[in-house]
Amino acid sequence: MADRDGARPPPVARFFRLAALRIQATARGVGRIEVREGCVRIFRGHSCDPLLQRGRLPQLTGRTVDQQLTALTKLVEAAGKTAPER
């Protein structure tokens, strides 16, 4: 998407990607996402227990911010496919 001044600067494009990630997470029932020390903690709704992949916390991959946003988007997509907590 470009406006009369040309293409969006990278920080603006990242802002829109982050906004899309938040919308996608909410639609999939994700209430909170935390990243600490390279580990991603995705919480469904108001749960205090993070979702696990194969019994472990997923690792954040990617060296650049754009790669990390892509990895987070994939993790949120996968979280939406897991069974909701009861």
C-alpha positions as protocol buffer text, in pm:
chain_id: "A"
residue {
  index: 1
  type: MET
  ca { x: 0 y: 0 z: 0 }
}
residue {
  index: 2
  type: ALA
  ca { x: 137 y: 340 z: -96 }
}
residue {
  index: 3
  type: ASP
  ca { x: 3 y: 689 z: -59 }
}
residue {
  index: 4
  type: ARG
  ca { x: 74 y: 1006 z: -253 }
}
residue {
  index: 5
  type: ASP
  ca { x: 419 y: 1027 z: -91 }
}
residue {
  index: 6
  type: GLY
  ca { x: 522 y: 676 z: -196 }
}
residue {
  index: 7
  type: ALA
  ca { x: 573 y: 353 z: -7 }
}
residue {
  index: 8
  type: ARG
  ca { x: 535 y: 337 z: 370 }
}
residue {
  index: 9
  type: PRO
  ca { x: 856 y: 360 z: 574 }
}
residue {
  index: 10
  type: PRO
  ca { x: 956 y: 28 z: 738 }
}
residue {
  index: 11
  type: PRO
  ca { x: 850 y: 134 z: 1091 }
}
residue {
  index: 12
  type: VAL
  ca { x: 501 y: 220 z: 966 }
}
residue {
  index: 13
  type: ALA
  ca { x: 474 y: -110 z: 779 }
}
residue {
  index: 14
  type: ARG
  ca { x: 578 y: -294 z: 1099 }
}
residue {
  index: 15
  type: PHE
  ca { x: 315 y: -102 z: 1297 }
}
residue {
  index: 16
  type: PHE
  ca { x: 46 y: -226 z: 1057 }
}
residue {
  index: 17
  type: ARG
  ca { x: 182 y: -583 z: 1076 }
}
residue {
  index: 18
  type: LEU
  ca { x: 172 y: -566 z: 1455 }
}
residue {
  index: 19
  type: ALA
  ca { x: -186 y: -435 z: 1446 }
}
residue {
  index: 20
  type: ALA
  ca { x: -284 y: -722 z: 1214 }
}
residue {
  index: 21
  type: LEU
  ca { x: -117 y: -969 z: 1453 }
}
residue {
  index: 22
  type: ARG
  ca { x: -317 y: -832 z: 1745 }
}
residue {
  index: 23
  type: ILE
  ca { x: -642 y: -861 z: 1548 }
}
residue {
  index: 24
  type: GLN
  ca { x: -557 y: -1217 z: 1441 }
}
residue {
  index: 25
  type: ALA
  ca { x: -466 y: -1314 z: 1798 }
}
residue {
  index: 26
  type: THR
  ca { x: -793 y: -1178 z: 1936 }
}
residue {
  index: 27
  type: ALA
  ca { x: -992 y: -1361 z: 1669 }
}
residue {
  index: 28
  type: ARG
  ca { x: -820 y: -1686 z: 1771 }
}
residue {
  index: 29
  type: GLY
  ca { x: -891 y: -1640 z: 2142 }
}
residue {
  index: 30
  type: VAL
  ca { x: -541 y: -1530 z: 2240 }
}
residue {
  index: 31
  type: GLY
  ca { x: -552 y: -1288 z: 2531 }
}
residue {
  index: 32
  type: ARG
  ca { x: -182 y: -1215 z: 2575 }
}
residue {
  index: 33
  type: ILE
  ca { x: 154 y: -1276 z: 2408 }
}
residue {
  index: 34
  type: GLU
  ca { x: 481 y: -1239 z: 2597 }
}
residue {
  index: 35
  type: VAL
  ca { x: 836 y: -1283 z: 2473 }
}
residue {
  index: 36
  type: ARG
  ca { x: 1104 y: -1334 z: 2738 }
}
residue {
  index: 37
  type: GLU
  ca { x: 1458 y: -1453 z: 2685 }
}
residue {
  index: 38
  type: GLY
  ca { x: 1370 y: -1587 z: 2340 }
}
residue {
  index: 39
  type: CYS
  ca { x: 1070 y: -1788 z: 2463 }
}
residue {
  index: 40
  type: VAL
  ca { x: 719 y: -1706 z: 2344 }
}
residue {
  index: 41
  type: ARG
  ca { x: 435 y: -1734 z: 2591 }
}
residue {
  index: 42
  type: ILE
  ca { x: 89 y: -1730 z: 2434 }
}
residue {
  index: 43
  type: PHE
  ca { x: -204 y: -1721 z: 2672 }
}
residue {
  index: 44
  type: ARG
  ca { x: -559 y: -1807 z: 2571 }
}
residue {
  index: 45
  type: GLY
  ca { x: -817 y: -1564 z: 2713 }
}
residue {
  index: 46
  type: HIS
  ca { x: -744 y: -1486 z: 3078 }
}
residue {
  index: 47
  type: SER
  ca { x: -552 y: -1807 z: 3143 }
}
residue {
  index: 48
  type: CYS
  ca { x: -237 y: -1800 z: 3355 }
}
residue {
  index: 49
  type: ASP
  ca { x: -90 y: -2104 z: 3178 }
}
residue {
  index: 50
  type: PRO
  ca { x: 86 y: -2049 z: 2845 }
}
residue {
  index: 51
  type: LEU
  ca { x: 16 y: -2274 z: 2547 }
}
residue {
  index: 52
  type: LEU
  ca { x: 292 y: -2525 z: 2482 }
}
residue {
  index: 53
  type: GLN
  ca { x: 417 y: -2686 z: 2162 }
}
residue {
  index: 54
  type: ARG
  ca { x: 524 y: -3046 z: 2209 }
}
residue {
  index: 55
  type: GLY
  ca { x: 534 y: -2985 z: 2584 }
}
residue {
  index: 56
  type: ARG
  ca { x: 764 y: -2682 z: 2563 }
}
residue {
  index: 57
  type: LEU
  ca { x: 748 y: -2308 z: 2520 }
}
residue {
  index: 58
  type: PRO
  ca { x: 813 y: -2217 z: 2157 }
}
residue {
  index: 59
  type: GLN
  ca { x: 1130 y: -2025 z: 2077 }
}
residue {
  index: 60
  type: LEU
  ca { x: 1119 y: -1694 z: 1891 }
}
residue {
  index: 61
  type: THR
  ca { x: 1301 y: -1736 z: 1562 }
}
residue {
  index: 62
  type: GLY
  ca { x: 1436 y: -1477 z: 1324 }
}
residue {
  index: 63
  type: ARG
  ca { x: 1715 y: -1225 z: 1343 }
}
residue {
  index: 64
  type: THR
  ca { x: 1528 y: -918 z: 1222 }
}
residue {
  index: 65
  type: VAL
  ca { x: 1211 y: -765 z: 1362 }
}
residue {
  index: 66
  type: ASP
  ca { x: 1029 y: -853 z: 1040 }
}
residue {
  index: 67
  type: GLN
  ca { x: 1135 y: -1219 z: 1066 }
}
residue {
  index: 68
  type: GLN
  ca { x: 1026 y: -1227 z: 1430 }
}
residue {
  index: 69
  type: LEU
  ca { x: 685 y: -1079 z: 1344 }
}
residue {
  index: 70
  type: THR
  ca { x: 644 y: -1350 z: 1081 }
}
residue {
  index: 71
  type: ALA
  ca { x: 735 y: -1617 z: 1338 }
}
residue {
  index: 72
  type: LEU
  ca { x: 488 y: -1473 z: 1592 }
}
residue {
  index: 73
  type: THR
  ca { x: 214 y: -1470 z: 1329 }
}
residue {
  index: 74
  type: LYS
  ca { x: 273 y: -1840 z: 1258 }
}
residue {
  index: 75
  type: LEU
  ca { x: 267 y: -1921 z: 1630 }
}
residue {
  index: 76
  type: VAL
  ca { x: -64 y: -1737 z: 1673 }
}
residue {
  index: 77
  type: GLU
  ca { x: -206 y: -1927 z: 1375 }
}
residue {
  index: 78
  type: ALA
  ca { x: -99 y: -2253 z: 1537 }
}
residue {
  index: 79
  type: ALA
  ca { x: -246 y: -2144 z: 1872 }
}
residue {
  index: 80
  type: GLY
  ca { x: -581 y: -2095 z: 1701 }
}
residue {
  index: 81
  type: LYS
  ca { x: -576 y: -2458 z: 1590 }
}
residue {
  index: 82
  type: THR
  ca { x: -529 y: -2595 z: 1944 }
}
residue {
  index: 83
  type: ALA
  ca { x: -829 y: -2701 z: 2147 }
}
residue {
  index: 84
  type: PRO
  ca { x: -961 y: -2430 z: 2378 }
}
residue {
  index: 85
  type: GLU
  ca { x: -907 y: -2474 z: 2750 }
}
residue {
  index: 86
  type: ARG
  ca { x: -1196 y: -2588 z: 2968 }
}
